[in-house]
Amino acid sequence: MIRTSLADLAKRRMRSRIPELNQALTGRFREHHAFLTRLYLDQYDQLSGAIKQLTVRI
């Protein structure tokens, strides 16, 4: 199970919280969520590019 594998990557103090990590990693990620995620990532890329341009100009 993928979420178990991700929780097993926990280090140090987080190891004791693996049950909570598993619960946090359980959920639904549907097409709508993928659409919104792509929208936000595209916006992030656009803003990062603008910041780079402004930094060069400054």
N, C-alpha and C positions, 0 to 999 in steps of 0.2 A: 504494500500500500504506500503510495507516494507520501502522504502526510506523515506516516510513521517514519519514513526515511528522513524527511525534513526535520522532524522533531528530534530524531536521533543525532542530528548534527549539533545539537545544543552543547555548549561548553560550560565548564565550571559550575557556577551557582545555578545556571538555568537547567542543568541536568535534573535537578529535583523537581522541576516544573514540567516535565515531559507530558503528563496527563493534560495539563492546562494548554500546553502548546498543541497537542493533538486536537483538542476541542477548538482552539482558535483557527486551526487549519482546515476544519471541516465546514463546508458551506456550499453555496451554489455560485457558480460563475457561468452565467448564460451569455447568449449572443449579445444581448443588450449591454451587459457589463463589459464585454470585449469591445463593443462599439465605443462606449464612453471612455474606456481606458485608452484606446487608440486616439481618440479625439484629444484627450489630455496630454498624451505623450507627444503628439504632433504640435500642440500648443507649446509644450515645454521646449521642444527642439527649436521652434520659431523664436521664442523668447531668448533662449540661449544664444542663438545666432545674432540677435539684435544686441545682446549684452557684449558679445565679442566685437561687433562693429563699433559700438560706442567706446569700448575700452581702447581699441586701436586709435580712434579719433581723438580721445582725450590725451 
